[in-house]
């Protein structure tokens, strides 16, 4: 109760770190509760069915956690499973290689593209979903809008106009 992990399970927008600073929480948490006295056969069967890319062992006596970690490493040696048993307050980094899929919506979804045909539009990410849409559909399917930006540059020139007209002709006609 009152731990950072317990706070993160509730998925707040931000969390207070141990140093007192607040940080945004940019993740989703899937919490699975199982009894602490589950034996190795039950735990390994559960993990084999789940097939997670990362296993983080927490909350246990250090020697027992070390033994469990070694057994799991042996048990999952045929997979590319990362098994970690961090000490309290130790940072853990995990990398996920997941395929991202974008759904075409609006006018872009009216016609199914041929194989190899390029689909051109705006890619909009909201939470963990991606959508591709025509720029004109942006305000319909999101709270975003488009704008045009025009820029004009002015350069002061005090020479004769004939020189200004003659120089570009010399450069671009040769």
MODELLER restraints for C-alpha pairs under 7 A, 6 or more apart:
rsr = mdl.restraints
at = mdl.atoms
rsr.add(forms.Gaussian(group=physical.xy_distance, feature=features.Distance(at['CA:9:A'], at['CA:29:A']), mean=6.02, stdev=0.5))
rsr.add(forms.Gaussian(group=physical.xy_distance, feature=features.Distance(at['CA:9:A'], at['CA:31:A']), mean=6.91, stdev=0.5))
rsr.add(forms.Gaussian(group=physical.xy_distance, feature=features.Distance(at['CA:11:A'], at['CA:28:A']), mean=6.85, stdev=0.5))
rsr.add(forms.Gaussian(group=physical.xy_distance, feature=features.Distance(at['CA:11:A'], at['CA:29:A']), mean=6.93, stdev=0.5))
rsr.add(forms.Gaussian(group=physical.xy_distance, feature=features.Distance(at['CA:12:A'], at['CA:25:A']), mean=6.83, stdev=0.5))
rsr.add(forms.Gaussian(group=physical.xy_distance, feature=features.Distance(at['CA:13:A'], at['CA:24:A']), mean=5.97, stdev=0.5))
rsr.add(forms.Gaussian(group=physical.xy_distance, feature=features.Distance(at['CA:13:A'], at['CA:25:A']), mean=5.50, stdev=0.5))
rsr.add(forms.Gaussian(group=physical.xy_distance, feature=features.Distance(at['CA:14:A'], at['CA:22:A']), mean=6.43, stdev=0.5))
rsr.add(forms.Gaussian(group=physical.xy_distance, feature=features.Distance(at['CA:14:A'], at['CA:23:A']), mean=5.38, stdev=0.5))
rsr.add(forms.Gaussian(group=physical.xy_distance, feature=features.Distance(at['CA:14:A'], at['CA:24:A']), mean=4.11, stdev=0.5))
rsr.add(forms.Gaussian(group=physical.xy_distance, feature=features.Distance(at['CA:14:A'], at['CA:25:A']), mean=4.88, stdev=0.5))
rsr.add(forms.Gaussian(group=physical.xy_distance, feature=features.Distance(at['CA:15:A'], at['CA:22:A']), mean=5.44, stdev=0.5))
rsr.add(forms.Gaussian(group=physical.xy_distance, feature=features.Distance(at['CA:15:A'], at['CA:23:A']), mean=5.51, stdev=0.5))
rsr.add(forms.Gaussian(group=physical.xy_distance, feature=features.Distance(at['CA:15:A'], at['CA:24:A']), mean=6.42, stdev=0.5))
rsr.add(forms.Gaussian(group=physical.xy_distance, feature=features.Distance(at['CA:15:A'], at['CA:25:A']), mean=6.46, stdev=0.5))
rsr.add(forms.Gaussian(group=physical.xy_distance, feature=features.Distance(at['CA:16:A'], at['CA:22:A']), mean=4.32, stdev=0.5))
rsr.add(forms.Gaussian(group=physical.xy_distance, feature=features.Distance(at['CA:16:A'], at['CA:23:A']), mean=6.48, stdev=0.5))
rsr.add(forms.Gaussian(group=physical.xy_distance, feature=features.Distance(at['CA:53:A'], at['CA:80:A']), mean=6.92, stdev=0.5))
rsr.add(forms.Gaussian(group=physical.xy_distance, feature=features.Distance(at['CA:53:A'], at['CA:81:A']), mean=4.82, stdev=0.5))
rsr.add(forms.Gaussian(group=physical.xy_distance, feature=features.Distance(at['CA:53:A'], at['CA:82:A']), mean=6.22, stdev=0.5))
rsr.add(forms.Gaussian(group=physical.xy_distance, feature=features.Distance(at['CA:54:A'], at['CA:81:A']), mean=5.68, stdev=0.5))
rsr.add(forms.Gaussian(group=physical.xy_distance, feature=features.Distance(at['CA:54:A'], at['CA:82:A']), mean=4.73, stdev=0.5))
rsr.add(forms.Gaussian(group=physical.xy_distance, feature=features.Distance(at['CA:54:A'], at['CA:83:A']), mean=5.95, stdev=0.5))
rsr.add(forms.Gaussian(group=physical.xy_distance, feature=features.Distance(at['CA:55:A'], at['CA:82:A']), mean=6.14, stdev=0.5))
rsr.add(forms.Gaussian(group=physical.xy_distance, feature=features.Distance(at['CA:55:A'], at['CA:83:A']), mean=4.70, stdev=0.5))
rsr.add(forms.Gaussian(group=physical.xy_distance, feature=features.Distance(at['CA:55:A'], at['CA:84:A']), mean=6.19, stdev=0.5))
rsr.add(forms.Gaussian(group=physical.xy_distance, feature=features.Distance(at['CA:56:A'], at['CA:83:A']), mean=5.95, stdev=0.5))
rsr.add(forms.Gaussian(group=physical.xy_distance, feature=features.Distance(at['CA:56:A'], at['CA:84:A']), mean=4.81, stdev=0.5))
rsr.add(forms.Gaussian(group=physical.xy_distance, feature=features.Distance(at['CA:56:A'], at['CA:85:A']), mean=5.71, stdev=0.5))
rsr.add(forms.Gaussian(group=physical.xy_distance, feature=features.Distance(at['CA:57:A'], at['CA:65:A']), mean=6.98, stdev=0.5))
rsr.add(forms.Gaussian(group=physical.xy_distance, feature=features.Distance(at['CA:57:A'], at['CA:84:A']), mean=6.11, stdev=0.5))
rsr.add(forms.Gaussian(group=physical.xy_distance, feature=features.Distance(at['CA:57:A'], at['CA:85:A']), mean=4.67, stdev=0.5))
rsr.add(forms.Gaussian(group=physical.xy_distance, feature=features.Distance(at['CA:58:A'], at['CA:85:A']), mean=6.23, stdev=0.5))
rsr.add(forms.Gaussian(group=physical.xy_distance, feature=features.Distance(at['CA:69:A'], at['CA:83:A']), mean=6.82, stdev=0.5))
rsr.add(forms.Gaussian(group=physical.xy_distance, feature=features.Distance(at['CA:73:A'], at['CA:83:A']), mean=6.84, stdev=0.5))
rsr.add(forms.Gaussian(group=physical.xy_distance, feature=features.Distance(at['CA:101:A'], at['CA:130:A']), mean=6.65, stdev=0.5))
rsr.add(forms.Gaussian(group=physical.xy_distance, feature=features.Distance(at['CA:102:A'], at['CA:130:A']), mean=4.52, stdev=0.5))
rsr.add(forms.Gaussian(group=physical.xy_distance, feature=features.Distance(at['CA:102:A'], at['CA:131:A']), mean=4.94, stdev=0.5))
rsr.add(forms.Gaussian(group=physical.xy_distance, feature=features.Distance(at['CA:102:A'], at['CA:132:A']), mean=6.33, stdev=0.5))
rsr.add(forms.Gaussian(group=physical.xy_distance, feature=features.Distance(at['CA:103:A'], at['CA:130:A']), mean=6.36, stdev=0.5))
rsr.add(forms.Gaussian(group=physical.xy_distance, feature=features.Distance(at['CA:103:A'], at['CA:131:A']), mean=4.71, stdev=0.5))
rsr.add(forms.Gaussian(group=physical.xy_distance, feature=features.Distance(at['CA:103:A'], at['CA:132:A']), mean=6.03, stdev=0.5))
rsr.add(forms.Gaussian(group=physical.xy_distance, feature=features.Distance(at['CA:104:A'], at['CA:131:A']), mean=5.65, stdev=0.5))
rsr.add(forms.Gaussian(group=physical.xy_distance, feature=features.Distance(at['CA:104:A'], at['CA:132:A']), mean=4.62, stdev=0.5))
rsr.add(forms.Gaussian(group=physical.xy_distance, feature=features.Distance(at['CA:104:A'], at['CA:133:A']), mean=5.91, stdev=0.5))
rsr.add(forms.Gaussian(group=physical.xy_distance, feature=features.Distance(at['CA:105:A'], at['CA:131:A']), mean=6.77, stdev=0.5))
rsr.add(forms.Gaussian(group=physical.xy_distance, feature=features.Distance(at['CA:105:A'], at['CA:132:A']), mean=6.31, stdev=0.5))
rsr.add(forms.Gaussian(group=physical.xy_distance, feature=features.Distance(at['CA:105:A'], at['CA:133:A']), mean=5.47, stdev=0.5))
rsr.add(forms.Gaussian(group=physical.xy_distance, feature=features.Distance(at['CA:106:A'], at['CA:133:A']), mean=6.12, stdev=0.5))
rsr.add(forms.Gaussian(group=physical.xy_distance, feature=features.Distance(at['CA:106:A'], at['CA:137:A']), mean=6.31, stdev=0.5))
rsr.add(forms.Gaussian(group=physical.xy_distance, feature=features.Distance(at['CA:107:A'], at['CA:134:A']), mean=6.49, stdev=0.5))
rsr.add(forms.Gaussian(group=physical.xy_distance, feature=features.Distance(at['CA:108:A'], at['CA:133:A']), mean=5.92, stdev=0.5))
rsr.add(forms.Gaussian(group=physical.xy_distance, feature=features.Distance(at['CA:108:A'], at['CA:134:A']), mean=6.14, stdev=0.5))
rsr.add(forms.Gaussian(group=physical.xy_distance, feature=features.Distance(at['CA:121:A'], at['CA:132:A']), mean=5.81, stdev=0.5))
rsr.add(forms.Gaussian(group=physical.xy_distance, feature=features.Distance(at['CA:121:A'], at['CA:133:A']), mean=5.22, stdev=0.5))
rsr.add(forms.Gaussian(group=physical.xy_distance, feature=features.Distance(at['CA:121:A'], at['CA:134:A']), mean=4.85, stdev=0.5))
rsr.add(forms.Gaussian(group=physical.xy_distance, feature=features.Distance(at['CA:121:A'], at['CA:135:A']), mean=6.48, stdev=0.5))
rsr.add(forms.Gaussian(group=physical.xy_distance, feature=features.Distance(at['CA:122:A'], at['CA:132:A']), mean=5.33, stdev=0.5))
rsr.add(forms.Gaussian(group=physical.xy_distance, feature=features.Distance(at['CA:122:A'], at['CA:133:A']), mean=5.33, stdev=0.5))
rsr.add(forms.Gaussian(group=physical.xy_distance, feature=features.Distance(at['CA:122:A'], at['CA:134:A']), mean=6.13, stdev=0.5))
rsr.add(forms.Gaussian(group=physical.xy_distance, feature=features.Distance(at['CA:122:A'], at['CA:135:A']), mean=6.16, stdev=0.5))
rsr.add(forms.Gaussian(group=physical.xy_distance, feature=features.Distance(at['CA:123:A'], at['CA:130:A']), mean=6.70, stdev=0.5))
rsr.add(forms.Gaussian(group=physical.xy_distance, feature=features.Distance(at['CA:123:A'], at['CA:131:A']), mean=5.69, stdev=0.5))
rsr.add(forms.Gaussian(group=physical.xy_distance, feature=features.Distance(at['CA:123:A'], at['CA:132:A']), mean=4.56, stdev=0.5))
rsr.add(forms.Gaussian(group=physical.xy_distance, feature=features.Distance(at['CA:123:A'], at['CA:133:A']), mean=6.80, stdev=0.5))
rsr.add(forms.Gaussian(group=physical.xy_distance, feature=features.Distance(at['CA:124:A'], at['CA:130:A']), mean=5.67, stdev=0.5))
rsr.add(forms.Gaussian(group=physical.xy_distance, feature=features.Distance(at['CA:124:A'], at['CA:131:A']), mean=5.21, stdev=0.5))
rsr.add(forms.Gaussian(group=physical.xy_distance, feature=features.Distance(at['CA:124:A'], at['CA:132:A']), mean=6.26, stdev=0.5))
rsr.add(forms.Gaussian(group=physical.xy_distance, feature=features.Distance(at['CA:125:A'], at['CA:131:A']), mean=6.51, stdev=0.5))
rsr.add(forms.Gaussian(group=physical.xy_distance, feature=features.Distance(at['CA:138:A'], at['CA:144:A']), mean=6.26, stdev=0.5))
rsr.add(forms.Gaussian(group=physical.xy_distance, feature=features.Distance(at['CA:138:A'], at['CA:145:A']), mean=6.06, stdev=0.5))
rsr.add(forms.Gaussian(group=physical.xy_distance, feature=features.Distance(at['CA:139:A'], at['CA:145:A']), mean=5.24, stdev=0.5))
